[in-house]
């Protein structure tokens, strides 16, 4: 796994996106994110996918709560938006 800063990742994104090595991105010395390249036809290990989905779900839930929204409200809004685009 490579280690880089947010600035370096931004400035050299093309290089990192071509690489097959996972990249730990840091901000002020603390982990800010992870970039994992997905090659065509490649699957992530189950445990990694599970942890990723749990983390994403937790972050979405926290964001909804911070904005005073419910999942149902977001889905209703999406449905209205989808119908008006037809």
Secondary structure, DSSP 8 states (H G I E B T S, - for coil): -EEEEHHHHHHTHHHHHH--S-EEEEETTEEEEEE----TT----HHHHHHHHHHHHHHHHHHHHHTT--HHHHHHHHHHHHHHT-
